[in-house]
Amino acid sequence: MKPARGSDRELEAGSRAHYEDAAYYASLYRNRIDDVQFYVDVARKYGGPVLEYGIGNGRIALPVARHGVSVVGIDHSRPMLADLRARLAREPSDVRARVTAHHGDMRQKRLAKRFPLVTCPFNAALHLYTRDDVERFLARVRAHLAPGGMFVCDLSVPVFQDLMRDPARAYKAPRFKHPTTGDVVRYVEHFDYDRARQVLFVSMEFDPIAKSGSRGETDASDRGWMTPLAHRQFFPQEWAALLHYNGFEVDKVEGDFHGGPLDRTSDVMVWYARVRRGWSAK
C-alpha cells in the first residue's frame, strides 16, 4: 500500500519492500498455518465470494479456494500477484476459477460488487499508517460488504518489550540458504519504534557467505542487502474506537486463531465487525 502523499519514503519503502521477493516470503511463512485454517473455516461459515485485502501470493486464498469458496483479492504488490498467477497455473481448473486478483490500493480500489465476507489477514492493516489511511480503508470495506456481511481481520498486539528494543542492537538469527539467491546468508534484524507515529520499523539485513575452497567460508557482505518493514502499532482499545467511529459494531474479538479470549497474554487480536445499522457518514 502506498502511503498518503506527503508521507516520507521510509514508510513507502516499509510498506513495499518485504513483498518484493515472493519466494523468500513464501519460505519465511510456510509454517504459519493456524491463520490459514482459521480463514478457511471463516470462509466456509459465512460463504463466498470472499473479498480478501492483501491476497499476496495466495497463502490464505488458495486453501480457501480449494475448500470450494470463491475469493476476490486486492493487493498492492505486483511481484506477489505474479507469484499468485504462477501458483494458480499449477492448481486444478476448478480452483483457478475460484480466485480473482486485482492490483490496487486497499484504501482506494472499488469493485462493483458486495461480499458476505471481507477479510484483511496477517497484519495487512498495519500498513495503514495514519487515521486518514484507516478511515479511507474502512470506507472501502463498508462499501464492499453486503447487508449483514462480516468484516474479519487480525492484527498483532503491540508488545512493549519489542517496542523498547535498542535500535543499535542487532538481533541475530541462524544463517540459512536464501531461496532466491541460493546464497547461505547471515541474517540480523534491527528494531526502531517511532513513538510519535506509533510505527515499528524493522530492518532485515542479509549478508551472503561465500565458499572459498579449503579455506572455508569467507564474507561476501559486499553483496549484502537490507529489507525494511514498517508496521503501524494499533492498541486494542484504539482499534475498537476506529471501528466504532467509522460505522462498525464489533461482533466479537478473540485473542488467537482458536477462539480464545483477548487478554494480557495475547500477541494477536482477531476482530469480527459488521456495519452498524442506520450508520451514515456525516
N, C-alpha and C positions, 0 to 999 in steps of 0.2 A: 504494500500500500504506500503510495507516495504521500509524504507529509504535506500539510497545507502550505500554500505559497507564503514565503517569508520565514519559514522554519529553517533550521540550519542543516548543512549537509551531513552532519553527524547522525541526525535522525533518519535522513533519507537512506544513507548507507546502512544504518542499523535495521531498517525495515526490509531491505532487499538482499543484502549480500549472503545471508545464511541460506537463501533459497536459490542461489545461482548454480549450485552443484548438486543436481538431483541424485547422483549416485552416492555421494557422501551422505546426504540427508537420509536416503533410504537405508544405508548401512547403519547410521547412527541410531535410528529409531526402530530398527527391525524387531527389537524385543519389547517394544512398547505395545502391549496388546489389550490391556484392561479397557482403555478407552475405545478401542475398536469394537470389542464385544458390546460395550455399553451402547454405542451409537447404532450398532446393528439391531439391538433389542429395542431401542427407542424408535427406530425407523419402522420396525415390524409392528410396534404398538400403535403408532399414530398414522401409519400408512404413507404412501407416496403420491406424487413425486416429492422428494425432499430437496429443499434448496440448501446447499452447503456452502458457507462462506469459508474460503481458504481450502478449496478442494485439493490444491497441490498436485502431487503425483498419484493421488488416489489411495493413499494408505488406509483411509476410512471408507471412501466412496466405493472402492472396488468390492470389499467384503459386503457392504450393504447391497450392492447390485447383485452379487452372487446369491444373496438370500431373497431375490425376487422383487426388490424395491427400486424404483427408478430414482436417479439422483441428477439434479441440475446443479452445477458448481460454478463458482466465481473465484478467480484468483488473479493476483497482480503479477505473478512470476511466469514469464514465458518459458524459461527452462523447465520448471516443474510441470507446466502444462504439456510441453513437448514430451517429457518422460511419461506423463499420463497417456498420451496418444500411443506411445510405443508399448506401454503395458496393455492398453486396451486391445491392440492388434494381436496380442497373444491370448486373449480371452475368447470364450465361445461367443457365437453371434448374438445369443440372447442377452448375455451380459453387456456386450458392446452397445446393444440397442438401448440399454437402460441408463447409460451415462452420457450426459451432455455437459460440456465445459465451456465457459466464456471467460475471456480475458477482460479484466476490468478492475476498477477501484471499488472496494466494498462500500464506500461512502456515496458513490455516485451511480453505479450500474443499475439500470432499470430494465426489468424484464416484464413483458406483457402477460404476466401470469401470477396467480396466487397459489400458495402452497399450504397444505395442512401442517407441515413441519418445516421450520427453518432452523438450521444448526450453525454454530460457529465453534468448531472444536479446537482443542490443543493450542490455547493461548493466541489464536489469531486476533482476538480483540485487544491484546496487549500492544498492538501496533496502532492503536487509536491514542495518540499522544496528548490530545487536548480535549476540553469539553466540547468544542465545536466538532471535532472528529467524531466523538461519541454520539452527539445529537444527530449528525448527518447520517451516521450508520444506522442508528435505531429508527430513524425515519424511513430508511430503505427497508428495514426489517418489517416495520408496521405495514408498509405498502405492499410487501410481498406475502404477508400472512393472510390466509383465507379466514373468513369469520370463524372464531373459536379456535383458530390454529395455535400451535405451541412453538415458542422460541426456546431452544435449549443451547446453552453454551457452557464451556468450562474454562476457568482461569486459575492460574496458580495463585496461592495465597502468599502475600509478602511475608518473608521471614527475616526478622531483624538481624539475625546473625549473618545472613547473606548480604544484607544491605550495609552492614558495618565493616565489611572486609576492606583491608588496606589496598588501595588501587596499585600500589607499588609492588605488592607481593604476587609472585607467580604461583598459581595452583597447578601442580603437575599431575598428569595422568599417564598411565602406561603407554609406551610407544606402540604404534600399530602400523599396518600396511594400508596406505591410503587407497581407497577403491578407484579413484580417478587417475592419480598419477602413477600408482604402482610402487611408490617410494615407501620405505619404512620411515616414519616421521616421529620426532619428539613433539609432544603436544602439551601446551600450558594455556591456562586461562587467567585473565585479569578481570576484576570486577570493580566498577566505579559507579556509585549511586549518586545521582543528582537529586538532592533533597527538594529543591525548588520545583523542578519539573516532575518529580516522582518517576524518574526514568532510570532503570538499571542498565548500564552499558557493559556489555561483556565483550572482551577482546579474545578471540580464539586464535592462537598462534601455532603454526605448523612449521617445523624445521626438518627437512629431509636429512637422512643419514645415508651417506654414500658408502658402498663397499670398496675396499682398497686391497684386494687380494689377500696375501698372507699377513698384511699389516693390520687387518681387522677393519673396524668401522672408522670412517672419518666424517667430519662435519661437512655438510653441504648446505649450511644455513644461508648461503648467498642466494639460494633458490627458495628460501622460505617465504611464507606469506601470512597475512593476518586477515581474519574474517570478523567483522563487527556484528553485534546483535544488540538491538535496543528494545527493551520491554518496559512499557508503562506499568507501574505498580498500582493496582486497584485494591483498596481495602474492602472487606465485605460490606460494611455499612455504606461505604461510598458507592459501590456498585448498585446496592439496593436503592439508594437515593436517585442515581442516574436512571435506573429503570422506571422508578415511580414518576419522576418529573418529565419523563418522555413517553408517558402514556401506557405504561405496563403495570400489571399487577403480578406479583410473584406467586406462582402456584406452590412451589416448594424449592428449597435449596438443600443440597447434600454435600457432604464433606469427602466423598470418594466416589468411585465408579460402581460401588456395590450397594448404594442406598444408605450408607452410614451418615450420621449427623455431622454437620459442620460445627467443629469445636476447636478448642485451643491447640489441638494436635494436628489439625488438618493442613495439608500442603496443597490441596486443590479445592475449589468450590464449583459446584455444578448447579446451574440455575435453570429453572423451568419458569417461563413467564408467558402471559397472554396479554393482548391489547385490552386495556381497561374499557369496560363497557361505557359508552357515552363520552369517551375522551375525544377531544379535538384540539389541534394545535391552535394557539392564540396568535 
